[in-house]
Amino acid sequence: MATRLGLGLPQNRQYDLGRDVPDVARTAERIGYDSLWVYERALFPEPAGQGLYDIPGLTWPDSYRGVAEPLVTLTLAAAATERVLLGSSVLVAPLHLPFQLARSLATLDAASGGRVLAGFGTGWSHDEYAATGVRPFEERGQVLDELIDVCRAVWGPDPVVHEGRITRISSAVVGPKPARPIPILLAASGRRAKRRLVDHADGWLPVGTGVEQISAQWAELRELAAERGREEPIRTVLRVNAAHSAEPFHGDGRRPFQGDADQIVEDLVEHAEIGLDEILVDLQSTPRDAQELKDVAAEVFEKARAAGV
């Protein structure tokens, strides 16, 4: 069975959101992509203070300037499509009030006919946590735990009851309900995060940093699931942040998914052999406009399918 393929929607500042998001979404569905995805970047520090991924001296990429709000972007895509799934890889969940996020996702799922995949992560930007003010950065894991519980409660049968540190629902009718149980996927790399995933989530959202690393993490996650007695399969969606160029990348130092379409597809083939369910290819950072993004997305999809992905 072929690996499912998803495409990242155009959220970066070179795109016209109202025009390009529906256009790219319709085109991706017509090409044959199985899903459409968004990511979250709430702000861009100026001047830059904290390093990218909290690594001192590592600069934030310019593409992070002015990233469109993810749920608004997904809503535009939902209205323009009929078949593709609509996912987040990832929403920085602790930046959101749990009750409001649960309701927004439920409404989007109901409106789209049951197509939402809720991908959550804890993030790394202290600036974003300071701006949103839900809870301190140090409490991000606890907030994610409660957010998952709130989502399950709000999406479940009425009356909804929840007693937590952030959200308290004594007994209430909360609607609309999602069209079906929304899968929750987590971007988990550390041991504690993997335990949270195994015990409380439906799937895993790794980032494509190389075949060996992903294979080792996937093996560790499966071993942990066996240790903790999990019998349900773990849904897997690999995020690929591609850096496409018209010409092939020559010389040493090529990163995974960097280069022309043929080189990106070579990496897709290697990663598909790991046995993950789906690969999300985010191509939006390098194209100049939506037309170029659509052209590259079509070329990558066609060559990936021809290569057996």
N, C-alpha and C positions, 0 to 999 in steps of 0.2 A: 504494500500500500504506500502511495506517495506521501511524503511529508507535506503537511498543510503549510501554505505560505501566506503570510500577512504582510501588510505594507503600512509604514508610518505615514500619518496624515501631515499635510503641510501646515505647521504651526509657527515656523520661524519668520523673521521680520521681512524677508524678501517676497513673501506671498501676500496676496489680497485675500483675506480670510473668507469674506462673504461670497466671493466668486470662485476662489481656487479650491476651497475645501469640498464643496459639493461636486465640482468638476472632477477633481482627482478621485473622490470617492466613487462616483459613477463609473469613471474610466477603469479604476482598479477592479470593480465588480465585473465589468464587461471583459477585462483581460482574463479574469479567472482567479484572482486572489480570494482567499477564504476569509480574510479578516482585515480590519482596519484598526490602527492603534494610535494612541496619544501618549505623551509624557508630560511631566510637570516640572516647570522651573518658574518659581513665583517672582523672582527678581534677579537683578544683576548688580552686585555691589560696585559702586563707583566713588572713589577709587577702590580697586580690589584690595581686600584685606585678607580674610581667610582664604587659603588656597583651595583649589578644586579638590573635591572628595576629602577635604580637611587635611590635605597634604601641603605643608608650607612651601611656598615658592612655585607651586604648580598653578598656572594661570587658567582662569575660566575661558572657555572658547567663546569667540565672538558670536557664535550661533545662539548662545544663551541670552542674548539681548532681545527682550521683547517677545518671549514665547507666549503664544495664545493660551488662554485658560482651557484646560483639557476637556471639561465636561461640556462647555459651550461648543468646542470643536467637534466632539463626538455627536452632539445633537444635530449640528449642521450635516454631518455625514449620515446620520440615521435617517433624516428626512429625505436624503437624496438616493437612498439604496433600499433594497428589499431582502437581500440574501446574506450578505457578509456579516460576520460577527463584529462586535464593537468593543475593543478592549483598551485597558490602560496599562502601560508598562513604563513607569508606574505612576499612580497617584501617591504623593507623599502624604500618607493618610493622617499623621498627627498634626498637619497644618489645617485640618478641617474639623469643625464640630461634628462629632459622630452622628448625632440624630439628623442633622441637615444633610450630611453626605449620604446616609442610608436612604433618606427620602428621595434625594436627587437621582441616585442610581436606580431605585425602584421605579420611579416615574419614567426614566429613560428606557428601562427594560420593558415596561408596560407599553410605552409608545412605539417601541421598535419591534414588538412581537417576540420578545424573549431572546434578544441577541447580545446582551451585555456580558462582558467578562471583567470582573472587578479585580484589577491588579494593584496591590498595595506595597509600599515600602516605607521605611522610616526616614530616609533622607540623610543628609550630612551637613546641610548649610545652617550654621548658627544664625546667619542674617535672616533667613526665611522664617525660622522659629521665632525670632524676636519680632518680626513684622506681623505675624499672624496672631501671636499671643494666646494660643489655646492652652498650652502647658509648656514648661521649660524643656529645652533640648534633652536634658538628662533623663526625662521621664518618657521619652519617645516610645520605648518598648511597652511600657504600661498603657500608654494611650492607644497604641495599635491593638493590644489585647482587648481593651474595652471597646474599641471601635468595631472589631470583629463581632463581639458579643451583641452590640447594639444593632448591627446590620442583621444578624440572624434573628433577633427579636422583632425588629421592625418589619422584616420581610416575611415573618411567620404569621400564624393565625392571630386574630384579635380575640380578646383584648391583649394588647401588648403591655408587658410589665418588665421593667429593668431598674435595678438599683446599683449605680456605680459611682465612681468618684466625680465623673464629669456629667453623666446623664442619669436623670431619675425620671422614670415613667411609672406612675403608680398603677394606672390601669386605663388604657385608652384604645380607641379605634384609630389606626394609622393607615392611611391609604394614599394613593393606590398601591396595590401589591404588585410585585414583579410578575411577569407572565409565567415564569418558572423559577425554581431556586437559582439564584445568581451564583455562579462559581466564584470563589475567592482564591486568587493566586497571590503568592508572596515572593518578593525578591529577597531570598534568604541565603546568606553566605556563611555567617558564623554559626557555631554549634547551638547557641540558644535560639537563634532565629530559625534554624532548621527544626528544632523541637517544636516551636510554635507552628510551623508549617505542617509537620507530621500530625500533630494533635488537633489542629483547629482549621486547616485550610484545605482547599481542593487541588491546588497546583503550585508549580514552581516557575519563577521567571528569572532564569539566569541571563547573564550578558556574555556575548561571544568574545571572549578574550583569548581563545585558543583551544584546540581540540583536547589537548592533554588536561588542561585545567578543568574544562567542563566535564570531561569523562570522569575525572577523579571526584569532583563534587557530586555528580549524579550517582556514582557508586556509593559514596558516603551517605547520601540522602536515602538511598534504598536500604542500606544496612541499618540506618537509624529507624526507618519505618518498620523493618522486621523486628528490631529490638523492642520497639514500643507496641508491637502487636497490631499495626495498621494493616488492614486487608484491602481497603479501597485503593485503586490505582491513583497515582499522582499525575495529574495533567501537567505537561511540560511545554513551555513556550520560550524559545531562545530568542533574546533580543540581539539583533545585529546592527550596530551603528556603522554603516558603510560610508567610506570616503571614495566616491566614484570619480574617475577621471576619464577623459576621452581616450587618452593614450595609456598603454600598460605601464605599470611601475617597474622600473629597472633598478638593479643593484640591490645591495643588502639593506636591511632595516624595514622591509615592507611589513606593516602590521596586518593582522587578519582583516579581511574585507576591505582592503585598500587597493585601488587600481581600477582597471577597466572592467567591463561587464564580465569578460571571460575569467579574470582573476577572482572577482567576487563570487562567481559561480563555482570555481574550483574550491574555494573555501566553504561554500554552501554544501557541496558534495561531501567534503570531509566531515563537516559537522552533522549532516543528516545521518551519517553512518553510526553516530552515537546512539540513535534510536529514540530521539525526542519526538514528541507529537507534532510540533509546529515550529516554524522559524519565522520570526517577524523581521523583515528587512526594512530598516529606516534609511532612506536614501535622500532625505530632504536637505541635508546640510550643505551640499555642494552645488546642486543645480541653481541656475540664475533665476528661473521662473517655473511656473507650473507646467508649461509645455515641455520643458526639458525634463522635469521630474517624471511626467507621464511617459515620455519616450524612454528614459532609462529604466523605469519600472517595467515597461513592456518588454524591453530587451532582456533584462535580468530574469523575468518570469519565464519567457519563452526558452531561453538557454538553460535555465535550471530544470525545467520539465524535460527538455531534450536530453539532459545529462542524467535523468533518472531521479531527480529530487522531487 
